[in-house]
Amino acid sequence: MLTSFKSLVLALVLASVAAAKVVEYTLNLTSTYASPDGVFREVFLVNGSSPGPLLTCDEGDSLSVMVYNSLPVSMTIHWHGIHQKDTPWLDGAAGISQYPIPPGSSFHYNFTTEGQYGNFWYHAHIRARYQDGVYGAIYINPNESRPKPYSTIVSDPAALAEILEKDSNPTQLTVADWYKWTSDAILAREFTFGIDPPCIQSFLINGKGRIVCENEDEILAAGAWRQQGVYAAAGYIPNFDSQGCTNITLINGFAGADQQALEAPGNSLQCTPSSTDREVIYVNGSSYMLFDLTNMGGEMGVHFSIDSHPFWVVMVEGIYVEPQLVEQIYVGVGHRFLILVETNKEYGIYGMRFASYELAQVIEGLAFLSYVPDVGQPFRPSENVTVYQDIGGNLVGDFSQFNASIAFPFDKSVKPPSGAADHTIHLISNRTGAVFFSLTEDGAMMSQNMEIDEPVLWADNLPNSSVIIDPGIKTGDLIDIILDNTKLIAHPIHLHGHNFYLVSESDSENFPYATVAEAVADGYANLNLENSVYRDGYSIQVGGHMVLRFVADNPGAWMLHCHLNTHLMGGMGVVIMEDREEALKKLPAKYKQTSP
């Protein structure tokens, strides 16, 4: 009997291995001169479009992606959220895991998705160049054995079948902030004149957008909340220009920086509207729709809502979560969600709203959910709808917002490991100058030159800097990262190579202990080692903290950084060395020898 059982297990394992396949893609990176929001500028494309093509596979498959760089600048591709288990040299972080791909060259990425499922994305990871259009979605079709939350939402078999069918192919919904210049031009001005560019020109939804000049009274009303908190503490009342921008140099401690050099806020810029196409998504008779919602921008977090349509949040960053029914969700830079929408409203057209909720700007991007077939008729949004938020992202009634801090995994077996950590890493997110940022306790900043140096994954001579964190982590060790924030800016933090358990967070205090073990011994109430949020990115709030816990099971060199591009370019990142000697044993010589 035991022999039969072993045979059955072996057969199942072999069947699983046989079912896994290699899915091949080619990505051609090119540039063009285009006007996605009505203003012409250089745009980077992936296979002729931006966003680039959706990459899909089944859970457990390997992705084989050949990247050809026909851009005038060097490039890499990072597979955001994918752990690169046993292939850390393919993580795509320039100067960390690989050399940049020079113009006219190519690079082959080949990695497994085993153990991961759901929504991910890919983007350039050198300087801030993904903001120029080099990004796209990845969706890994979950195995049928994965516990899924849909039966807790609907009981009708037909509806459930429709939802499960869409679960393998959700509708892509991406938002990206868009500037009038390329990212390299912005960074040149930023570091020349000492001011980060806090305002954008528009939002692109699935690559489409337009410039809108809002009414001054609406801008002031939507921006009223910004007179609280940081602004109030600085004694500053915002003065918004016609594109919703205000001058943040007066409150960040670096007043006098040359705003005019960036044609940025505070100079009463004249807004010139455009009339380019907006994205329209058609219901086409569906009773439910699933949207894979991702912020692929580089600077602006957004509040998102759909007029008259509450929605269920069912997945966060590749993990099914306990569903929440809400009218609004905050989508920070780099964050991604799967949302379920019941499409049972009256025949008409409804706004899909993306509004900046950052300090510097009141600006909205707009797309539409249409029950009206695409038959070439004049496009007129419905009038009798419930709008949940204003152009500044503020809720305008008694509506609910997604609570990220209780978005626990739906699979109850996904729980943080207990016990004292083998290594505790303490970091502080801080602004150290007008355009300089740090994550280290001593204020050391990640240098942009690291991107063109020998990658730290295999370099013989590592930079002599505290941004390279190497406490002797070995495979199997338990790691805690205590991250405190100063009282100025919230930061969307992303960890490469791992998901982490958020075992403590606060929006009002730094972590009051040296280790989690001390917090446990003292009975610290703001600690959750039983049922924690589990993801690869999370926003740390002004004056607050996060404690991230994970098991070192993936040897390599992994970045932890702010996903606001100007902050990362200003130095806000570190590299965590994880059993580098073990990673080097598997490093193929052809990757180590590749240089620009």
RODO-2510 file (C-alpha; in nm, 4 decimals, decimal comma):
residues 596
     n   res          X          Y          Z
     1     m     0,0000     0,0000     0,0000
     2     l     0,2834     0,2367     0,0927
     3     t     0,4596     0,1527    -0,2325
     4     s     0,1433     0,2363    -0,4266
     5     f     0,1153     0,5692    -0,2461
     6     k     0,4776     0,6558    -0,3287
     7     s     0,4141     0,5652    -0,6903
     8     l     0,1107     0,7925    -0,6989
     9     v     0,3070     1,0843    -0,5501
    10     l     0,5886     1,0292    -0,7988
    11     a     0,3414     1,0185    -1,0872
    12     l     0,1853     1,3448    -0,9757
    13     v     0,5244     1,5126    -0,9472
    14     l     0,6283     1,3890    -1,2903
    15     a     0,2986     1,5038    -1,4387
    16     s     0,3487     1,8477    -1,2868
    17     v     0,7013     1,8699    -1,4293
    18     a     0,5808     1,7515    -1,7679
    19     a     0,3038     2,0114    -1,7692
    20     a     0,5465     2,2982    -1,7126
    21     k     0,6698     2,4515    -2,0371
    22     v     0,8937     2,7246    -2,1705
    23     v     0,7018     3,0244    -2,3057
    24     e     0,9054     3,2364    -2,5452
    25     y     0,8773     3,6089    -2,6138
    26     t     1,0798     3,8684    -2,8014
    27     l     1,0844     4,2309    -2,6874
    28     n     1,2131     4,4919    -2,9339
    29     l     1,2911     4,8256    -2,7689
    30     t     1,2671     5,1206    -3,0072
    31     s     1,2032     5,4945    -2,9948
    32     t     0,9682     5,7204    -3,1842
    33     y     0,8316     6,0736    -3,1765
    34     a     0,4698     6,0674    -3,0616
    35     s     0,2035     6,2533    -2,8631
    36     p     0,0134     6,0098    -2,6381
    37     d    -0,1379     6,3038    -2,4469
    38     g    -0,1375     6,5608    -2,7275
    39     v     0,2180     6,6954    -2,6862
    40     f     0,4961     6,5509    -2,9032
    41     r     0,8119     6,4125    -2,7419
    42     e     1,0434     6,1150    -2,7735
    43     v     0,8690     5,7963    -2,6580
    44     f     1,0270     5,4566    -2,5931
    45     l     0,8306     5,1555    -2,7186
    46     v     0,8224     4,7806    -2,6566
    47     n     0,7272     4,5930    -2,9743
    48     g     0,5926     4,9161    -3,1171
    49     s     0,3677     5,0178    -2,8291
    50     s     0,3622     5,1483    -2,4752
    51     p     0,2641     4,9781    -2,2550
    52     g     0,4395     4,6845    -2,4149
    53     p     0,2753     4,3478    -2,4837
    54     l     0,1205     4,1445    -2,2046
    55     l     0,3382     3,8438    -2,1187
    56     t     0,1409     3,5418    -2,0008
    57     c     0,2126     3,1883    -1,8914
    58     d     0,0801     2,9226    -1,6555
    59     e     0,2052     2,8893    -1,3012
    60     g     0,5256     2,6866    -1,2992
    61     d     0,6195     2,7687    -1,6597
    62     s     0,9485     2,9303    -1,7516
    63     l     0,9626     3,2567    -1,9430
    64     s     1,2273     3,2895    -2,2123
    65     v     1,2501     3,6524    -2,3233
    66     m     1,4988     3,7855    -2,5779
    67     v     1,5392     4,1624    -2,5472
    68     y     1,6797     4,3607    -2,8411
    69     n     1,7830     4,7152    -2,7529
    70     s     1,7439     4,9487    -3,0505
    71     l     1,7153     5,2545    -2,8292
    72     p     1,9775     5,5307    -2,8268
    73     v     2,0505     5,4570    -2,4590
    74     s     2,1472     5,1545    -2,2482
    75     m     1,8699     4,9444    -2,1037
    76     t     1,7779     4,6547    -1,8749
    77     i     1,4486     4,4812    -1,7959
    78     h     1,3426     4,4054    -1,4373
    79     w     1,0694     4,1470    -1,3791
    80     h     0,8918     4,3266    -1,0971
    81     g     0,7707     4,0903    -0,8253
    82     i     0,9152     3,7750    -0,9823
    83     h     1,1662     3,6288    -0,7394
    84     q     1,4225     3,5004    -0,9904
    85     k     1,4722     3,1895    -0,7775
    86     d     1,8151     3,0443    -0,8630
    87     t     1,8647     3,3080    -1,1380
    88     p     1,9537     3,6296    -0,9479
    89     w     2,1708     3,7432    -1,2405
    90     l     1,8495     3,7894    -1,4427
    91     d     1,6791     4,0325    -1,2023
    92     g     1,7514     4,3194    -1,4414
    93     a     1,8841     4,5796    -1,1957
    94     a     2,1712     4,7601    -1,3694
    95     g     2,4947     4,7413    -1,1744
    96     i     2,3431     4,5027    -0,9206
    97     s     2,2632     4,1855    -1,1145
    98     q     2,3804     4,2661    -1,4679
    99     y     2,5596     4,5136    -1,6893
   100     p     2,3321     4,7441    -1,8919
   101     i     2,2361     4,6320    -2,2418
   102     p     2,4100     4,8792    -2,4783
   103     p     2,2331     5,0245    -2,7829
   104     g     2,2377     4,7741    -3,0659
   105     s     2,2801     4,4768    -2,8327
   106     s     2,0580     4,2028    -2,6945
   107     f     2,0151     4,0054    -2,3732
   108     h     1,8393     3,6758    -2,3026
   109     y     1,6309     3,6402    -1,9855
   110     n     1,5199     3,2856    -1,8990
   111     f     1,3618     3,2199    -1,5595
   112     t     1,1003     3,0084    -1,3863
   113     t     0,7703     3,1209    -1,2355
   114     e     0,7461     2,8183    -1,0072
   115     g     0,5691     2,9002    -0,6816
   116     q     0,4314     3,2315    -0,8065
   117     y     0,1044     3,3306    -0,9725
   118     g    -0,1054     3,6339    -1,0576
   119     n    -0,0209     3,9900    -1,1508
   120     f     0,3309     4,1226    -1,2106
   121     w     0,4938     4,3692    -1,4488
   122     y     0,8212     4,4350    -1,6289
   123     h     1,0058     4,7623    -1,6698
   124     a     1,3440     4,9156    -1,7404
   125     h     1,5681     4,9326    -1,4337
   126     i     1,8388     5,1800    -1,5299
   127     r     1,8152     5,5453    -1,4314
   128     a     1,4471     5,6496    -1,4645
   129     r     1,4035     5,5321    -1,8217
   130     y     1,1019     5,3090    -1,7718
   131     q     0,9051     5,6362    -1,7365
   132     d     0,9687     5,6934    -2,1067
   133     g     0,7471     5,3958    -2,1940
   134     v     0,9467     5,0762    -2,1296
   135     y     0,6969     4,8780    -1,9253
   136     g     0,4237     4,6172    -1,9569
   137     a     0,2202     4,3626    -1,7631
   138     i     0,2900     3,9990    -1,6798
   139     y     0,0121     3,7622    -1,5772
   140     i     0,0832     3,4118    -1,4484
   141     n    -0,2314     3,2005    -1,4728
   142     p    -0,2834     3,0446    -1,1250
   143     n    -0,3101     2,6696    -1,0857
   144     e    -0,6613     2,5395    -1,0249
   145     s    -0,5436     2,4121    -0,6861
   146     r    -0,4856     2,7652    -0,5562
   147     p    -0,7440     2,8711    -0,2944
   148     k    -0,9394     3,1522    -0,4625
   149     p    -1,1779     3,3951    -0,2916
   150     y    -1,4507     3,4176    -0,5573
   151     s    -1,6933     3,1693    -0,3993
   152     t    -1,7061     3,3924    -0,0909
   153     i    -1,8330     3,6752    -0,3134
   154     v    -2,0815     3,5006    -0,5461
   155     s    -2,2799     3,1796    -0,5060
   156     d    -2,4437     3,1536    -0,8478
   157     p    -2,2632     2,8762    -1,0425
   158     a    -2,2899     3,0583    -1,3755
   159     a    -2,1485     3,3796    -1,2326
   160     l    -1,8690     3,1911    -1,0585
   161     a    -1,7803     3,0111    -1,3807
   162     e    -1,7648     3,3443    -1,5663
   163     i    -1,5355     3,4927    -1,3016
   164     l    -1,3038     3,1909    -1,2953
   165     e    -1,2718     3,2078    -1,6723
   166     k    -1,1681     3,5736    -1,6486
   167     d    -0,9287     3,4886    -1,3653
   168     s    -0,6924     3,3393    -1,6221
   169     n    -0,7128     3,6454    -1,8485
   170     p    -0,8102     3,9648    -1,6637
   171     t    -0,8496     4,2971    -1,8446
   172     q    -0,5350     4,5064    -1,8191
   173     l    -0,5730     4,8523    -1,6648
   174     t    -0,2495     5,0475    -1,6303
   175     v    -0,1839     5,4041    -1,5228
   176     a     0,1420     5,5935    -1,5719
   177     d     0,2380     5,9525    -1,5045
   178     w     0,3722     6,1394    -1,8059
   179     y     0,6093     6,4341    -1,8406
   180     k     0,6786     6,6737    -2,1265
   181     w     1,0444     6,5597    -2,1385
   182     t     1,2326     6,2334    -2,1343
   183     s     1,3470     6,1049    -1,7968
   184     d     1,7131     6,1768    -1,8736
   185     a     1,6275     6,5391    -1,9552
   186     i     1,4337     6,5686    -1,6291
   187     l     1,7197     6,4235    -1,4246
   188     a     1,9685     6,6582    -1,5925
   189     r     1,7601     6,9572    -1,4896
   190     e     1,6926     6,8101    -1,1469
   191     f     2,0564     6,7682    -1,0503
   192     t     2,1706     7,0860    -1,2257
   193     f     1,9241     7,3155    -1,0540
   194     g     1,8596     7,1239    -0,7313
   195     i     1,4834     7,0610    -0,7476
   196     d     1,2979     6,7360    -0,8051
   197     p     1,0092     6,7651    -1,0532
   198     p     0,6978     6,7199    -0,8411
   199     c     0,4406     6,7803    -1,1139
   200     i     0,3445     6,5832    -1,4217
   201     q     0,1816     6,6768    -1,7496
   202     s    -0,0841     6,4050    -1,7589
   203     f    -0,1796     6,0478    -1,6706
   204     l    -0,1786     5,7788    -1,9388
   205     i    -0,4312     5,4977    -1,8934
   206     n    -0,3374     5,1954    -2,1065
   207     g    -0,1126     5,4374    -2,2951
   208     k    -0,3822     5,6983    -2,3670
   209     g    -0,4354     6,0358    -2,2014
   210     r    -0,4953     6,4034    -2,2460
   211     i    -0,4102     6,7333    -2,0829
   212     v    -0,7061     6,8809    -1,8950
   213     c    -0,7214     7,2340    -1,7596
   214     e    -0,9499     7,2150    -1,4595
   215     n    -1,1527     7,5009    -1,3175
   216     e    -0,9515     7,6989    -1,0607
   217     d    -1,2238     7,6677    -0,7978
   218     e    -1,2321     7,2893    -0,8416
   219     i    -0,8547     7,2709    -0,8048
   220     l    -0,8633     7,4772    -0,4863
   221     a    -1,1488     7,2724    -0,3415
   222     a    -0,9831     6,9407    -0,4261
   223     g    -0,6503     7,0633    -0,2903
   224     a    -0,7900     7,1949     0,0365
   225     w    -0,6662     6,8901     0,2305
   226     r    -0,3113     6,9795     0,1311
   227     q    -0,3346     7,2818     0,3594
   228     q    -0,3282     7,0375     0,6482
   229     g    -0,0413     6,8261     0,7794
   230     v     0,2949     6,9114     0,6276
   231     y     0,1776     7,2353     0,4705
   232     a     0,0170     7,3595     0,7909
   233     a     0,3303     7,2759     0,9892
   234     a     0,5329     7,4880     0,7475
   235     g     0,2820     7,7741     0,7630
   236     y     0,2274     7,7544     0,3876
   237     i    -0,1028     7,7771     0,2006
   238     p    -0,0691     7,6202    -0,1458
   239     n    -0,1052     7,8389    -0,4521
   240     f    -0,2018     7,6091    -0,7384
   241     d    -0,1373     7,7014    -1,1010
   242     s    -0,3718     7,6171    -1,3879
   243     q    -0,2397     7,2614    -1,4147
   244     g    -0,2941     7,1955    -1,0462
   245     c     0,0707     7,2379    -0,9436
   246     t     0,2075     7,4045    -0,6332
   247     n     0,5581     7,4962    -0,5191
   248     i     0,6785     7,2350    -0,2723
   249     t     1,0238     7,3917    -0,2300
   250     l     0,8691     7,6246     0,0276
   251     i     0,7907     7,3348     0,2594
   252     n     1,0681     7,0832     0,2043
   253     g     1,3417     7,2961     0,3561
   254     f     1,5057     7,3894     0,0265
   255     a     1,3273     7,7114    -0,0707
   256     g     1,5072     7,9130    -0,3340
   257     a     1,5689     7,6255    -0,5747
   258     d     1,5201     7,7276    -0,9348
   259     q     1,1641     7,6185    -1,0103
   260     q     1,1704     7,8063    -1,3409
   261     a     1,4443     7,5755    -1,4663
   262     l     1,1950     7,2899    -1,4641
   263     e     0,8996     7,4956    -1,5812
   264     a     0,7509     7,3553    -1,2665
   265     p     0,4882     7,4747    -1,0185
   266     g     0,4626     7,8144    -0,8601
   267     n     0,5171     8,0037    -1,1854
   268     s     0,1521     8,0251    -1,2942
   269     l     0,2107     7,8013    -1,5924
   270     q    -0,0577     7,8344    -1,8526
   271     c    -0,2340     7,5036    -1,9049
   272     t    -0,3034     7,4193    -2,2698
   273     p    -0,5619     7,1414    -2,3080
   274     s    -0,5435     6,8621    -2,5627
   275     s    -0,8103     6,6422    -2,7202
   276     t    -0,6367     6,3079    -2,7692
   277     d    -0,8230     5,9790    -2,7293
   278     r    -0,9050     5,8425    -2,3876
   279     e    -0,9145     5,4728    -2,3075
   280     v    -1,2599     5,3110    -2,3317
   281     i    -1,3165     4,9594    -2,1950
   282     y    -1,6327     4,7869    -2,3159
   283     v    -1,8474     4,5628    -2,0966
   284     n    -1,9649     4,3607    -2,3979
   285     g    -2,2409     4,1807    -2,2098
   286     s    -2,0252     4,0595    -1,9202
   287     s    -2,1874     4,0230    -1,5797
   288     y    -1,8505     4,0617    -1,4075
   289     m    -1,5159     4,2040    -1,5116
   290     l    -1,1729     4,1458    -1,3603
   291     f    -0,9188     4,4253    -1,3910
   292     d    -0,5456     4,3834    -1,3408
   293     l    -0,4767     4,7330    -1,2070
   294     t    -0,1115     4,8478    -1,2008
   295     n     0,0571     5,1823    -1,1407
   296     m     0,3458     5,1815    -1,3882
   297     g     0,4334     5,5441    -1,3234
   298     g     0,7451     5,6836    -1,1659
   299     e     0,6265     5,9609    -0,9338
   300     m     0,2537     5,9779    -0,8603
   301     g     0,0442     5,7457    -0,6477
   302     v    -0,3245     5,7628    -0,7408
   303     h    -0,6671     5,7168    -0,5913
   304     f    -0,8786     5,5059    -0,8264
   305     s    -1,2553     5,4626    -0,8528
   306     i    -1,5211     5,3701    -1,1094
   307     d    -1,8346     5,5832    -1,1126
   308     s    -2,1361     5,3932    -0,9704
   309     h    -1,9326     5,0719    -0,9463
   310     p    -1,8061     4,9439    -0,6106
   311     f    -1,5518     4,6662    -0,6588
   312     w    -1,3964     4,3752    -0,4744
   313     v    -1,0184     4,3728    -0,4249
   314     v    -0,9233     4,0042    -0,4566
   315     m    -0,5485     4,0019    -0,5259
   316     v    -0,2584     4,2206    -0,4141
   317     e     0,0769     4,1852    -0,5880
   318     g     0,0394     3,8248    -0,6931
   319     i    -0,1355     3,7010    -0,3771
   320     y    -0,5083     3,6288    -0,3367
   321     v    -0,6330     3,8214    -0,0336
   322     e    -0,9409     3,8281     0,1844
   323     p    -1,1815     4,0267    -0,0381
   324     q    -1,2767     4,3852     0,0441
   325     l    -1,5740     4,5615    -0,1181
   326     v    -1,4816     4,9289    -0,1639
   327     e    -1,5470     5,2359    -0,3745
   328     q    -1,1856     5,3565    -0,3887
   329     i    -0,8320     5,2211    -0,3726
   330     y    -0,4923     5,3880    -0,3367
   331     v    -0,2486     5,2551    -0,5962
   332     g     0,1068     5,3548    -0,5137
   333     v     0,3854     5,3566    -0,7692
   334     g     0,4716     4,9969    -0,8608
   335     h     0,1701     4,8504    -0,6798
   336     r    -0,0786     4,6189    -0,8483
   337     f    -0,4211     4,4807    -0,7663
   338     l    -0,6790     4,2465    -0,9141
   339     i    -1,0285     4,3909    -0,8745
   340     l    -1,3654     4,2300    -0,9456
   341     v    -1,6433     4,4563    -1,0759
   342     e    -2,0059     4,3549    -1,1134
   343     t    -2,1170     4,5131    -1,4399
   344     n    -2,4905     4,5363    -1,3756
   345     k    -2,5541     4,9086    -1,4212
   346     e    -2,7824     5,0948    -1,6579
   347     y    -2,6924     5,1274    -2,0230
   348     g    -2,4392     5,4097    -2,0346
   349     i    -2,0776     5,5189    -1,9949
   350     y    -1,9012     5,5571    -1,6590
   351     g    -1,5831     5,7322    -1,5600
   352     m    -1,2775     5,5403    -1,4407
   353     r    -1,0915     5,7996    -1,2362
   354     f    -0,7222     5,8198    -1,1451
   355     a    -0,6423     6,1180    -0,9239
   356     s    -0,3076     6,2145    -0,7765
   357     y    -0,3139     6,2218    -0,3993
   358     e     0,0395     6,3526    -0,3580
   359     l     0,1297     6,6850    -0,2013
   360     a     0,2410     6,8704    -0,5090
   361     q    -0,0416     6,8451    -0,7595
   362     v    -0,4158     6,8198    -0,8118
   363     i    -0,4535     6,6287    -1,1380
   364     e    -0,6844     6,3580    -1,2712
   365     g    -0,6613     6,0987    -1,5465
   366     l    -0,9836     5,9659    -1,6924
   367     a    -1,0860     5,6523    -1,8813
   368     f    -1,4337     5,5081    -1,9375
   369     l    -1,6243     5,1860    -1,8729
   370     s    -1,8852     5,1576    -2,1473
   371     y    -2,2032     4,9524    -2,1711
   372     v    -2,2562     5,1160    -2,5113
   373     p    -2,1166     4,9068    -2,7982
   374     d    -1,8333     5,0526    -3,0033
   375     v    -2,0364     5,1424    -3,3109
   376     g    -1,8793     5,4759    -3,3968
   377     q    -2,1476     5,6862    -3,2295
   378     p    -2,0662     6,0200    -3,0592
   379     f    -1,9152     5,9542    -2,7178
   380     r    -2,1126     6,1074    -2,4301
   381     p    -2,0517     5,9964    -2,0686
   382     s    -2,3610     5,9177    -1,8657
   383     e    -2,4965     6,1938    -1,6426
   384     n    -2,6944     6,0107    -1,3732
   385     v    -2,4020     5,8407    -1,2037
   386     t    -2,2491     5,8381    -0,8592
   387     v    -1,9022     5,9914    -0,8568
   388     y    -1,7018     5,8717    -0,5560
   389     q    -1,4012     6,1060    -0,5659
   390     d    -1,3067     6,4552    -0,6809
   391     i    -1,0164     6,5530    -0,9068
   392     g    -0,7859     6,5561    -0,6053
   393     g    -0,8684     6,2007    -0,5024
   394     n    -1,0814     6,2987    -0,2035
   395     l    -1,3895     6,0871    -0,1317
   396     v    -1,6987     6,3033    -0,1760
   397     g    -1,9408     6,1034     0,0387
   398     d    -1,9742     5,8221     0,2851
   399     f    -1,7763     5,5768     0,0749
   400     s    -1,5118     5,3223     0,1685
   401     q    -1,1452     5,2956     0,0745
   402     f    -0,9405     4,9780     0,0488
   403     n    -0,7511     4,9060     0,3709
   404     a    -0,4098     4,7707     0,2720
   405     s    -0,3110     4,6941     0,6302
   406     i    -0,5724     4,4149     0,6597
   407     a    -0,5311     4,2667     0,3112
   408     f    -0,4254     3,9310     0,4528
   409     p    -0,3612     3,6282     0,2289
   410     f    -0,6742     3,4303     0,1495
   411     d    -0,4730     3,1109     0,1913
   412     k    -0,4556     3,0813     0,5706
   413     s    -0,1423     2,8695     0,5510
   414     v     0,0557     3,1753     0,4399
   415     k     0,1784     3,3047     0,7756
   416     p     0,4960     3,4763     0,8926
   417     p     0,7640     3,2588     1,0539
   418     s     0,7932     3,3002     1,4297
   419     g     1,0964     3,3303     1,6533
   420     a     1,3853     3,5702     1,6841
   421     a     1,5460     3,6909     1,3620
   422     d     1,8969     3,5779     1,2735
   423     h     1,9658     3,9219     1,1278
   424     t     1,7961     4,2571     1,1932
   425     i     1,8648     4,5370     0,9438
   426     h     1,7734     4,8897     1,0526
   427     l     1,7076     5,1498     0,7812
   428     i     1,5854     5,5109     0,7810
   429     s     1,4178     5,6763     0,4826
   430     n     1,5288     6,0350     0,4770
   431     r     1,5762     6,3376     0,2553
   432     t     1,9344     6,4525     0,2905
   433     g     1,9326     6,7382     0,0390
   434     a     1,7182     6,9135    -0,2182
   435     v     1,7390     6,6169    -0,4576
   436     f     1,9160     6,3595    -0,2406
   437     f     1,7610     6,0730    -0,0459
   438     s     1,8902     5,7897     0,1696
   439     l     1,7807     5,4606     0,3251
   440     t     2,0820     5,4044     0,5479
   441     e     2,1276     5,5023     0,9117
   442     d     2,4420     5,7000     0,8284
   443     g     2,2825     5,8839     0,5343
   444     a     2,4857     5,7037     0,2654
   445     m     2,3267     5,7217    -0,0784
   446     m     2,3255     5,4755    -0,3650
   447     s     2,5361     5,6249    -0,6437
   448     q     2,4074     5,6439    -1,0002
   449     n     2,7549     5,5333    -1,1081
   450     m     2,6819     5,1894    -0,9616
   451     e     2,4600     5,1228    -1,2635
   452     i     2,7606     5,1147    -1,4986
   453     d     3,0094     4,9526    -1,2610
   454     e     3,0790     4,5804    -1,2351
   455     p     2,7576     4,4313    -1,0897
   456     v     2,7796     4,3826    -0,7143
   457     l     2,6400     4,0290    -0,7493
   458     w     2,9841     3,9096    -0,8596
   459     a     3,2196     4,2100    -0,8245
   460     d     3,5557     4,1397    -0,6594
   461     n     3,5781     4,4916    -0,5203
   462     l     3,2481     4,6084    -0,3710
   463     p     3,1786     4,9784    -0,3088
   464     n     3,2916     5,0846     0,0371
   465     s     2,9480     5,2061     0,1413
   466     s     2,6756     5,1144     0,3876
   467     v     2,4325     5,0865     0,0937
   468     i     2,5844     4,7382     0,0440
   469     i     2,4397     4,5423     0,3363
   470     d     2,6260     4,2173     0,4005
   471     p     2,5714     4,0900     0,7554
   472     g     2,6588     3,7314     0,6637
   473     i     2,3130     3,6082     0,5650
   474     k     2,3006     3,2365     0,4904
   475     t     2,0244     3,0309     0,3312
   476     g     1,7544     2,9546     0,5870
   477     d     1,8207     3,2603     0,8042
   478     l     1,5273     3,4682     0,9279
   479     i     1,5583     3,8365     0,8337
   480     d     1,3851     4,1414     0,9825
   481     i     1,4131     4,4840     0,8205
   482     i     1,3109     4,7708     1,0480
   483     l     1,2416     5,0748     0,8306
   484     d     1,1667     5,4093     0,9949
   485     n     1,0535     5,7202     0,8078
   486     t     1,1059     6,0894     0,8700
   487     k     0,8225     6,3389     0,8883
   488     l     0,8102     6,4649     0,5333
   489     i     0,7313     6,2199     0,2536
   490     a     0,5675     5,8766     0,2185
   491     h     0,7643     5,6278     0,0080
   492     p     0,6524     5,3177    -0,1899
   493     i     0,9186     5,0626    -0,0932
   494     h     0,9928     4,7592    -0,3127
   495     l     1,2044     4,4517    -0,2289
   496     h     1,3583     4,2460    -0,5076
   497     g     1,3896     3,8684    -0,4862
   498     h     1,1293     3,8139    -0,2126
   499     n     0,7854     3,8730    -0,0775
   500     f     0,7875     3,9945     0,2806
   501     y     0,5516     3,9751     0,5756
   502     l     0,4540     4,3147     0,7129
   503     v     0,4707     4,2289     1,0832
   504     s     0,4439     4,5874     1,2088
   505     e     0,3521     4,9267     1,0670
   506     s     0,2561     5,2700     1,1937
   507     d     0,1718     5,6069     1,0466
   508     s     0,2618     5,7915     1,3668
   509     e     0,5772     5,6496     1,5239
   510     n     0,9134     5,4941     1,4437
   511     f     0,9662     5,1381     1,5641
   512     p     1,0469     5,1743     1,9364
   513     y     1,2657     4,8628     1,9668
   514     a     1,6003     4,7422     1,8375
   515     t     1,4563     4,4036     1,7376
   516     v     1,1244     4,2283     1,6941
   517     a     1,2233     3,9931     1,9763
   518     e     1,2387     4,2914     2,2131
   519     a     0,8954     4,4051     2,0927
   520     v     0,7516     4,0583     2,1560
   521     a     0,9029     4,0437     2,5048
   522     d     0,7586     4,3851     2,5863
   523     g     0,4122     4,2974     2,4542
   524     y     0,4184     4,5648     2,1824
   525     a     0,0594     4,5938     2,0637
   526     n     0,1468     4,7101     1,7124
   527     l     0,2906     4,3754     1,6094
   528     n     0,1269     4,1021     1,4022
   529     l     0,3053     3,7687     1,3782
   530     e    -0,0131     3,5700     1,3259
   531     n    -0,1860     3,7033     1,0163
   532     s     0,0305     3,9479     0,8249
   533     v     0,0098     4,1285     0,4935
   534     y     0,2312     3,9462     0,2412
   535     r     0,3628     4,1301    -0,0662
   536     d     0,6750     4,2707    -0,2358
   537     g     0,6006     4,6418    -0,2009
   538     y     0,4349     4,8684     0,0536
   539     s     0,4204     5,2402     0,1257
   540     i     0,5802     5,3687     0,4443
   541     q     0,3898     5,6626     0,5865
   542     v     0,5207     6,0001     0,6992
   543     g     0,6775     5,9698     1,0442
   544     g     0,5903     5,6001     1,0648
   545     h     0,7596     5,2637     1,0320
   546     m     0,7419     4,9223     0,8678
   547     v     0,8950     4,5944     0,9837
   548     l     0,9473     4,3462     0,6999
   549     r     1,0145     3,9774     0,7724
   550     f     1,1259     3,7084     0,5273
   551     v     1,3242     3,3862     0,5125
   552     a     1,6515     3,3941     0,3205
   553     d     1,5758     3,1274     0,0622
   554     n     1,7034     3,2982    -0,2524
   555     p     2,0806     3,3630    -0,2684
   556     g     2,1705     3,6786    -0,4579
   557     a     2,2098     4,0550    -0,4385
   558     w     1,8696     4,2154    -0,3901
   559     m     1,7723     4,5794    -0,4052
   560     l     1,5408     4,7434    -0,1524
   561     h     1,4454     5,0902    -0,2719
   562     c     1,1899     5,3637    -0,3048
   563     h     0,9981     5,3256    -0,6316
   564     l     0,9692     5,7002    -0,6887
   565     n     1,2280     5,7394    -0,9615
   566     t     1,3588     6,0790    -0,8532
   567     h     1,4098     5,9423    -0,5020
   568     l     1,5918     5,6321    -0,6272
   569     m     1,8086     5,8423    -0,8591
   570     g     1,8760     6,0673    -0,5604
   571     g     2,0190     5,7707    -0,3709
   572     m     1,7272     5,6051    -0,1895
   573     g     1,8180     5,2396    -0,2117
   574     v     2,0327     4,9643    -0,0641
   575     v     2,1515     4,6203    -0,1758
   576     i     2,1073     4,3227     0,0570
   577     m     2,3627     4,0491     0,0062
   578     e     2,2066     3,7077     0,0633
   579     d     2,4449     3,4137     0,0676
   580     r     2,6353     3,5587    -0,2279
   581     e     2,8885     3,2747    -0,2278
   582     e     2,6055     3,0257    -0,2867
   583     a     2,4672     3,2386    -0,5720
   584     l     2,8102     3,2586    -0,7376
   585     k     2,8346     2,8784    -0,7463
   586     k     2,5435     2,8767    -0,9939
   587     l     2,6305     3,1912    -1,1914
   588     p     2,6833     3,0982    -1,5597
   589     a     3,0150     3,2285    -1,6912
   590     k     2,8480     3,3846    -1,9958
   591     y     2,6577     3,6305    -1,7749
   592     k     2,9566     3,7247    -1,5616
   593     q     3,1651     3,7941    -1,8707
   594     t     2,9024     4,0134    -2,0348
   595     s     3,0030     4,3798    -2,0161
   596     p     2,8911     4,6974    -2,1916
***
